Structure formats: C-alpha cells, structure tokens
Amino acid sequence: MNTVVAPKAQVPDVAGQITYAMRSMGVAPIPRNYELFYEAYIGSNPILTRELAALGSNATQEELDAINARHFARHSGRIFDDAHTRIITELDGVLRALQQEQTSLESYNRLLGETCQRIMSKNHNSVDLLRGAIDILTEATGDTMAHGERTVENVNQRSQEMDQVRKELDEYKRIANTDALTRLSNRRAFDDRLASVFDNQMARPVTALVLADIDHFKKINDNYGHPVGDKILATVASVIRANVRREAFVARTGGEEFALILEGYTPEDALATCERIRRALEATPFKNSRTRVNYGPITISLGVCMASDATDPGELYGKADIALYSAKNAGRNCSYAYQSGMQKDFAKSWLIYKK
C-alpha cells in the first residue's frame, strides 16, 4: 500500500483500527459510517456485524445507509434514554439506602433516649440495670455501625455505576464529535465550540478563529486518487496539530478544510501561528515510501479573524472566510488576517448541523 511520509504516529487505538478498516473497504470516512464500523468492532450488535460483513469490500453508500437506517433510527436518543434510565435507577438506590440509614439512626437515637431515661430514673439504679443498659447500647451501636458500613458500600457501588455511565456517554460524545480520517474534531464539534466563543465577552479580544484550506487539493485527488488524498489529509492534520498549543481547538470542517479556535492569543500571536503551520507544511515531504513518487509540495492558505471583530459566530466565520479567500486570491500558500474593507463574492454557512 502506498504511504506518505508523516510525523511519527501515535500508538494505535480503537479509533485508528476502525479508520483503517474503513479505508481498506473503500468506505467514506463520514460520521454515520464510522458509527456503523464502531458498533461492528465492539460487537454490541451481532446482527449489524453480520450484515456489514456480508457487504464485503465493495459496499456502496446506499447499502451502508440502509443498515444505518435499520439499526440506528433514533439511535442517539436511545443511548441517552438508556443512560438516563440507568442513572435514575442508581440514584433511586442511593436514596433508598440513605433513607434506610436515616431510619436506622432514628431508631438508635430513640433507643439512646429510652435507655438514658431508665438510667436516670430514681427507681432504677441497680448494677444489673446499668449492666443491661450497657449491653443494649453496645449491641445497638454495633448494629448501627455495621448498617452504616453497608450503606457506605452500597452508595460507593452505585456511585461507581453512575461514573461508568458518565464515561460511556463521554466516549460516545467523543466518537460522535471526531473526524474518523484525521482524528481531529469534526464539523459538529466545531459548530458547538464556535458558538461557545461568544459566551465569554471578556475573552473575545484574545480569541481567534483560523480557517485553513489545502491548496489545489482537487488536483491531488484527480492525479493520484482518493486513497493518496486521504493520507495527505491525515498528514496535514498532524502538522497542524503539532504546531499549535496543546489546548488549541483543531477541527476538520470539510473535505480539505480545517478550522482552529485559538484562545489566549493576541492578533499577532494568531497570525504567527498561521505562518508557523504554513511553513511547517511547506517543509513536510509527501513521498511514496515504496515508489518514491513525490506528491508535493503541499501548501495551505489560512485566514484569521479575532472574535472581537464580530458580533456573533456567523459573522466571525464569515470574516475569517473572507480572509482565507483573500489569501487564496493573493496566490495561495500565505496567511491573511481579516481587515475592514476586504470583500468576497460568496459566503458559506458556518452552522450546517443546525437543529
């Protein structure tokens, strides 16, 4: 298989293995296909696994969508409904355990009061009475402590169950928000993150949106085929990720389009980051490791806009896109910051997953 020289890969995980299987079968790396292969991989739905395997290596998107429709109608809703039911069950168990503990403590408190009254009574001051009272209190205290320990154990077990539910939901969300090919965030996750930028007015002057587009990518697919194009996309994603701070948000938002949300950046820092990405990619070799065919040079154009220059996510996306268009129009392989007066003859919608 042809390979593209890329930065050292991370240790393979489930997501990487699933992505490899999809590539091997020539399946488009889109979220709904990834969900099918994920369910088949973990074996949670044997019928789905058999149906997917029966398609062989020539599955069409129509066939995949048919399986998706049979097995994942309202699937996300079912997952969250199941999680909700499990959490309610565990919370109900915790509540009942605490109520039982309260009843036990109330009984113990009542026994303490009655015993105290007997001891304090002027008519009952014998040694035998005191010994009996001490025996009663000792036994009651031991029973109450044992019951408390069982309650703590019960609550801990149910807390662990609820934590497991939370982890499962976090994993499902991660998969739903991850681009299968590049392992970056996908467009859905980007839309959510972009909207949240405007939740904090104080952070807007130091928050930048960067839109990036691989130059002449259609020619790459036309000349070398989509498998090579996919490898180049994955390599570009790795280069971008390696040249920004760890906390920077990076997403693949379209075919050869990427977006970055940089928080804590001045306008100068943001533009310098764009240039660092551009130069790093320009210097990255894209060669077939077996045939030595050179697919490069691969370059990228970038446009950046500060959140303080916009009033809402749509305007921020539009202005960053204008800056990107200006970079493309200037000859590509460059970075432009949005400036008032820049014009563009078309516009994109930033929110393609609007409910």
DODREN-280513 format. One record per residue (C-alpha): residue number from 1; residue in one letter; x, y, z. Coordinates in Angstrom, 1 decimal. Example, Ala and Ser with C-alpha at 12.3 -4.5 7.8 and 13.67 -1.06 7.14 Angstrom:
BEGIN
NODE num residuo     c1     c2     c3
NODE   1       A   12.3   -4.5    7.8
NODE   2       S   13.7   -1.1    7.1
//
This chain:
BEGIN
NODE num residuo     c1     c2     c3
NODE   1       M    0.0    0.0    0.0
NODE   2       N    1.3    3.5   -0.8
NODE   3       T    2.3    5.6    2.2
NODE   4       V    3.1    9.2    2.7
NODE   5       V    6.0   10.2    4.9
NODE   6       A    4.4   11.7    8.0
NODE   7       P    5.2   12.6   11.6
NODE   8       K    5.6    9.6   13.9
NODE   9       A    2.2    8.1   14.6
NODE  10       Q    0.6    7.6   18.0
NODE  11       V    0.0    4.2   19.4
NODE  12       P   -2.9    2.6   17.5
NODE  13       D   -6.2    2.6   19.3
NODE  14       V   -9.8    1.6   18.6
NODE  15       A  -10.5    4.7   16.5
NODE  16       G   -7.3    4.1   14.4
NODE  17       Q   -8.2    0.5   13.8
NODE  18       I  -11.7    1.3   12.8
NODE  19       T  -10.4    4.1   10.4
NODE  20       Y   -8.0    1.6    8.9
NODE  21       A  -10.8   -0.9    8.3
NODE  22       M  -12.9    1.7    6.6
NODE  23       R  -10.1    2.7    4.3
NODE  24       S   -9.4   -0.9    3.4
NODE  25       M  -13.0   -1.3    2.3
NODE  26       G  -13.1    2.0    0.5
NODE  27       V  -15.8    3.4    2.8
NODE  28       A  -16.1    7.2    3.0
NODE  29       P  -14.8    8.5    6.4
NODE  30       I  -18.0   10.2    7.4
NODE  31       P  -19.6   10.1   10.9
NODE  32       R  -22.5    7.8   10.1
NODE  33       N  -20.2    5.2    8.5
NODE  34       Y  -17.8    5.4   11.5
NODE  35       E  -20.7    4.7   13.8
NODE  36       L  -21.6    1.5   11.9
NODE  37       F  -18.0    0.2   12.0
NODE  38       Y  -17.6    1.2   15.7
NODE  39       E  -20.7   -0.9   16.6
NODE  40       A  -19.4   -3.8   14.5
NODE  41       Y  -16.0   -3.6   16.0
NODE  42       I  -17.1   -3.7   19.7
NODE  43       G  -19.6   -6.5   18.8
NODE  44       S  -22.6   -5.0   20.7
NODE  45       N  -25.0   -5.8   17.8
NODE  46       P  -24.2   -9.2   16.2
NODE  47       I  -26.9   -8.8   13.6
NODE  48       L  -25.4   -5.5   12.4
NODE  49       T  -21.9   -7.1   12.4
NODE  50       R  -23.1   -9.9   10.2
NODE  51       E  -24.9   -7.6    7.8
NODE  52       L  -21.9   -5.3    7.5
NODE  53       A  -19.5   -8.3    6.9
NODE  54       A  -21.9   -9.6    4.2
NODE  55       L  -21.3   -6.5    2.1
NODE  56       G  -17.7   -7.4    1.6
NODE  57       S  -15.2   -4.9    0.3
NODE  58       N  -17.5   -3.3   -2.3
NODE  59       A  -20.1   -1.8   -0.1
NODE  60       T  -21.9    1.2   -1.6
NODE  61       Q  -23.0    4.2    0.5
NODE  62       E  -26.6    3.3   -0.2
NODE  63       E  -26.1   -0.2    1.3
NODE  64       L  -24.4    1.3    4.3
NODE  65       D  -27.2    3.8    4.8
NODE  66       A  -29.8    1.1    4.6
NODE  67       I  -28.0   -0.8    7.5
NODE  68       N  -27.8    2.5    9.3
NODE  69       A  -31.5    3.2    9.0
NODE  70       R  -32.4   -0.3   10.2
NODE  71       H  -30.2   -0.2   13.3
NODE  72       F  -29.7    3.4   14.2
NODE  73       A  -33.1    5.0   13.8
NODE  74       R  -33.3    7.3   16.8
NODE  75       H  -30.1    5.6   18.0
NODE  76       S  -28.6    8.6   19.8
NODE  77       G  -31.8    9.2   21.6
NODE  78       R  -31.9    5.6   22.7
NODE  79       I  -28.4    5.7   24.0
NODE  80       F  -29.2    8.8   26.1
NODE  81       D  -32.5    7.4   27.2
NODE  82       D  -30.8    4.2   28.4
NODE  83       A  -28.2    6.2   30.2
NODE  84       H  -30.9    8.3   31.8
NODE  85       T  -32.7    5.2   33.0
NODE  86       R  -29.6    3.7   34.5
NODE  87       I  -28.7    6.9   36.3
NODE  88       I  -32.3    7.2   37.7
NODE  89       T  -32.1    3.6   38.9
NODE  90       E  -28.8    4.1   40.7
NODE  91       L  -29.9    7.4   42.2
NODE  92       D  -33.1    5.8   43.5
NODE  93       G  -30.9    3.0   45.0
NODE  94       V  -28.8    5.7   46.7
NODE  95       L  -31.8    7.5   48.0
NODE  96       R  -33.3    4.3   49.5
NODE  97       A  -30.0    3.4   51.1
NODE  98       L  -29.8    6.8   52.7
NODE  99       Q  -33.4    6.6   53.8
NODE 100       Q  -32.7    3.2   55.5
NODE 101       E  -29.7    4.7   57.1
NODE 102       Q  -31.8    7.6   58.4
NODE 103       T  -34.3    5.1   59.8
NODE 104       S  -31.6    3.1   61.5
NODE 105       L  -30.1    6.3   63.1
NODE 106       E  -33.5    7.4   64.2
NODE 107       S  -34.1    4.0   65.9
NODE 108       Y  -30.7    4.2   67.5
NODE 109       N  -31.3    7.7   68.8
NODE 110       R  -34.7    6.6   70.2
NODE 111       L  -33.0    3.7   72.0
NODE 112       L  -30.4    6.0   73.4
NODE 113       G  -33.2    8.3   74.8
NODE 114       E  -35.1    5.4   76.3
NODE 115       T  -32.1    3.9   77.9
NODE 116       C  -31.0    7.2   79.3
NODE 117       Q  -34.4    7.7   80.9
NODE 118       R  -34.2    4.3   82.5
NODE 119       I  -30.7    5.0   83.9
NODE 120       M  -31.7    8.4   85.2
NODE 121       S  -34.8    7.1   86.9
NODE 122       K  -34.6    7.2   90.7
NODE 123       N  -36.4    3.9   90.9
NODE 124       H  -33.9    2.0   88.8
NODE 125       N  -30.3    2.4   89.9
NODE 126       S  -29.1   -1.1   90.4
NODE 127       V  -25.9   -2.5   89.0
NODE 128       D  -27.8   -5.1   87.0
NODE 129       L  -29.8   -2.3   85.3
NODE 130       L  -26.7   -0.5   84.4
NODE 131       R  -25.1   -3.6   83.0
NODE 132       G  -28.2   -4.4   81.0
NODE 133       A  -28.3   -0.8   79.6
NODE 134       I  -24.7   -1.0   78.6
NODE 135       D  -25.2   -4.4   76.9
NODE 136       I  -28.2   -2.9   75.0
NODE 137       L  -26.3    0.1   73.9
NODE 138       T  -23.2   -1.9   72.9
NODE 139       E  -25.3   -4.2   70.7
NODE 140       A  -27.3   -1.3   69.2
NODE 141       T  -24.1    0.6   68.5
NODE 142       G  -22.5   -2.4   66.8
NODE 143       D  -25.6   -3.0   64.7
NODE 144       T  -25.8    0.7   63.7
NODE 145       M  -22.1    0.8   62.7
NODE 146       A  -22.5   -2.3   60.6
NODE 147       H  -25.5   -0.9   58.9
NODE 148       G  -23.6    2.3   58.2
NODE 149       E  -20.8    0.4   56.7
NODE 150       R  -23.2   -1.5   54.4
NODE 151       T  -24.8    1.8   53.4
NODE 152       V  -21.4    3.3   52.5
NODE 153       E  -20.5    0.3   50.5
NODE 154       N  -23.9    0.4   48.7
NODE 155       V  -23.5    4.1   47.9
NODE 156       N  -20.0    3.6   46.7
NODE 157       Q  -21.1    0.8   44.3
NODE 158       R  -23.9    2.8   42.9
NODE 159       S  -21.6    5.8   42.5
NODE 160       Q  -19.2    3.7   40.5
NODE 161       E  -22.1    2.6   38.3
NODE 162       M  -23.0    6.2   37.6
NODE 163       D  -19.4    7.0   36.9
NODE 164       Q  -19.3    4.2   34.4
NODE 165       V  -22.4    5.6   32.7
NODE 166       R  -20.8    9.0   32.5
NODE 167       K  -17.6    7.5   30.9
NODE 168       E  -19.7    5.7   28.3
NODE 169       L  -21.5    8.9   27.4
NODE 170       D  -18.2   10.8   27.2
NODE 171       E  -16.8    8.1   24.9
NODE 172       Y  -19.9    8.2   22.7
NODE 173       K  -19.7   12.0   22.5
NODE 174       R  -16.0   11.8   21.6
NODE 175       I  -16.7    9.4   18.8
NODE 176       A  -19.7   11.5   17.5
NODE 177       N  -17.5   14.6   17.5
NODE 178       T  -14.4   13.1   16.0
NODE 179       D  -13.5   13.1   12.3
NODE 180       A  -12.7    9.5   11.5
NODE 181       L  -10.0   10.2    8.9
NODE 182       T   -7.9   12.9   10.7
NODE 183       R   -8.8   12.1   14.3
NODE 184       L   -9.4   15.8   14.8
NODE 185       S  -12.7   17.3   15.9
NODE 186       N  -15.4   17.3   13.2
NODE 187       R  -17.7   19.9   11.9
NODE 188       R  -20.4   19.2   14.5
NODE 189       A  -17.9   19.8   17.4
NODE 190       F  -16.6   22.9   15.7
NODE 191       D  -20.1   24.4   15.4
NODE 192       D  -20.6   23.9   19.1
NODE 193       R  -17.2   25.3   20.1
NODE 194       L  -17.6   28.3   17.8
NODE 195       A  -20.9   29.2   19.3
NODE 196       S  -19.4   29.0   22.8
NODE 197       V  -16.8   31.6   21.9
NODE 198       F  -19.4   34.3   22.4
NODE 199       D  -20.4   33.1   25.9
NODE 200       N  -17.4   35.0   27.4
NODE 201       Q  -17.3   38.6   26.3
NODE 202       M  -14.0   39.2   28.2
NODE 203       A  -12.2   36.5   26.2
NODE 204       R  -13.1   37.7   22.7
NODE 205       P  -10.2   40.1   22.3
NODE 206       V   -7.8   37.2   22.8
NODE 207       T   -9.7   34.6   20.8
NODE 208       A   -9.1   33.9   17.1
NODE 209       L  -10.8   31.8   14.5
NODE 210       V   -8.5   30.4   11.8
NODE 211       L   -9.8   28.8    8.6
NODE 212       A   -7.4   26.9    6.5
NODE 213       D   -7.7   25.2    3.1
NODE 214       I   -5.2   22.9    1.3
NODE 215       D   -4.2   24.5   -2.0
NODE 216       H   -5.2   22.7   -5.2
NODE 217       F   -6.4   19.6   -3.3
NODE 218       K   -8.8   18.6   -6.1
NODE 219       K   -5.8   18.1   -8.4
NODE 220       I   -4.2   15.8   -5.9
NODE 221       N   -7.3   13.6   -5.8
NODE 222       D   -7.6   13.7   -9.6
NODE 223       N   -3.9   12.9  -10.2
NODE 224       Y   -3.2   10.3   -7.5
NODE 225       G   -6.6    9.1   -6.3
NODE 226       H   -8.6    9.5   -3.1
NODE 227       P   -6.5    7.0   -1.1
NODE 228       V   -3.5    9.2   -1.5
NODE 229       G   -5.6   12.2   -0.9
NODE 230       D   -6.8   10.7    2.4
NODE 231       K   -3.2   10.1    3.5
NODE 232       I   -2.3   13.6    2.7
NODE 233       L   -5.2   14.9    4.7
NODE 234       A   -4.2   12.9    7.7
NODE 235       T   -0.6   14.2    7.4
NODE 236       V   -1.8   17.8    7.1
NODE 237       A   -3.9   17.3   10.2
NODE 238       S   -0.9   16.0   12.1
NODE 239       V    1.2   19.0   11.0
NODE 240       I   -1.4   21.5   12.1
NODE 241       R   -1.9   19.7   15.5
NODE 242       A    1.8   19.7   16.1
NODE 243       N    2.3   23.4   15.5
NODE 244       V   -0.3   24.8   17.9
NODE 245       R   -0.6   24.8   21.7
NODE 246       R   -2.0   21.6   23.2
NODE 247       E   -5.2   23.3   24.3
NODE 248       A   -5.9   24.8   20.9
NODE 249       F   -9.1   23.5   19.3
NODE 250       V   -8.5   22.0   15.8
NODE 251       A  -11.2   20.6   13.5
NODE 252       R  -11.6   19.3   10.0
NODE 253       T  -14.7   21.1    8.8
NODE 254       G  -14.9   19.9    5.2
NODE 255       G  -13.1   17.9    2.5
NODE 256       E   -9.8   19.8    2.6
NODE 257       E  -10.9   22.5    5.1
NODE 258       F   -9.7   22.9    8.7
NODE 259       A  -10.5   25.3   11.5
NODE 260       L   -8.7   26.4   14.6
NODE 261       I  -10.1   28.3   17.6
NODE 262       L   -7.2   29.8   19.5
NODE 263       E   -7.9   31.2   23.0
NODE 264       G   -5.4   33.4   24.8
NODE 265       Y   -3.8   34.7   21.5
NODE 266       T   -3.2   38.3   20.5
NODE 267       P   -3.8   39.1   16.8
NODE 268       E    0.0   38.9   16.3
NODE 269       D    0.2   35.6   18.0
NODE 270       A   -2.6   34.2   15.9
NODE 271       L   -1.1   35.3   12.6
NODE 272       A    2.4   34.0   13.7
NODE 273       T    0.7   30.6   14.5
NODE 274       C   -0.8   30.6   11.0
NODE 275       E    2.7   31.2    9.5
NODE 276       R    4.3   28.5   11.6
NODE 277       I    1.7   26.0   10.4
NODE 278       R    2.2   27.1    6.8
NODE 279       R    5.9   26.9    6.8
NODE 280       A    5.9   23.5    8.6
NODE 281       L    3.6   22.1    6.0
NODE 282       E    5.6   23.6    3.2
NODE 283       A    8.7   21.8    4.5
NODE 284       T    7.0   18.5    5.0
NODE 285       P    7.9   15.8    2.4
NODE 286       F    5.0   14.0    0.8
NODE 287       K    6.5   11.0   -0.9
NODE 288       N    5.5    7.4   -1.6
NODE 289       S    7.8    5.4    0.7
NODE 290       R    7.9    2.5   -1.8
NODE 291       T    7.9    4.1   -5.3
NODE 292       R    9.4    7.4   -4.1
NODE 293       V    6.7    9.3   -6.1
NODE 294       N    6.7   12.9   -4.8
NODE 295       Y    3.1   14.2   -4.2
NODE 296       G    4.3   17.6   -3.1
NODE 297       P    4.7   20.3   -2.5
NODE 298       I    1.6   20.5   -0.4
NODE 299       T    0.7   24.0    0.7
NODE 300       I   -2.1   25.6    2.7
NODE 301       S   -3.8   29.0    2.8
NODE 302       L   -5.1   30.5    6.0
NODE 303       G   -7.4   33.3    7.1
NODE 304       V   -7.7   34.6   10.6
NODE 305       C  -10.2   36.9   12.4
NODE 306       M  -10.4   37.9   16.1
NODE 307       A  -13.7   37.3   17.8
NODE 308       S  -13.7   40.9   19.0
NODE 309       D  -14.2   41.9   15.3
NODE 310       A  -17.5   40.1   15.1
NODE 311       T  -20.8   40.2   16.9
NODE 312       D  -21.8   36.5   16.6
NODE 313       P  -20.5   33.2   15.3
NODE 314       G  -21.8   33.6   11.8
NODE 315       E  -20.1   37.0   11.4
NODE 316       L  -16.9   35.6   12.8
NODE 317       Y  -16.9   32.7   10.5
NODE 318       G  -17.8   34.9    7.5
NODE 319       K  -14.9   37.3    8.2
NODE 320       A  -12.4   34.6    8.7
NODE 321       D  -13.6   33.1    5.4
NODE 322       I  -13.1   36.4    3.7
NODE 323       A   -9.5   36.5    5.0
NODE 324       L   -9.0   32.9    3.7
NODE 325       Y  -10.4   33.9    0.3
NODE 326       S   -8.1   36.9    0.2
NODE 327       A   -5.1   34.6    0.9
NODE 328       K   -6.3   32.3   -2.0
NODE 329       N   -6.8   35.2   -4.3
NODE 330       A   -3.3   36.5   -3.5
NODE 331       G   -1.7   33.4   -4.9
NODE 332       R   -2.2   30.8   -2.1
NODE 333       N    0.4   29.5    0.4
NODE 334       C    0.0   32.5    2.6
NODE 335       S   -1.8   33.8    5.7
NODE 336       Y   -4.1   36.8    5.9
NODE 337       A   -5.7   38.5    8.8
NODE 338       Y   -9.2   40.0    8.3
NODE 339       Q   -9.2   43.7    7.8
NODE 340       S  -12.1   46.1    7.2
NODE 341       G  -12.7   46.6    3.5
NODE 342       M  -11.9   43.0    2.4
NODE 343       Q  -14.5   41.8    0.0
NODE 344       K  -15.7   38.4   -1.1
NODE 345       D  -18.1   37.4   -3.7
NODE 346       F  -19.6   34.4   -1.9
NODE 347       A  -20.4   33.3    1.6
NODE 348       K  -20.6   30.0    3.5
NODE 349       S  -22.9   28.9    6.3
NODE 350       W  -20.9   28.1    9.5
NODE 351       L  -23.7   26.1   11.1
NODE 352       I  -24.5   23.0    8.9
NODE 353       Y  -25.8   21.0   11.8
NODE 354       K  -28.4   23.5   13.0
NODE 355       K  -31.2   21.7   14.6
//
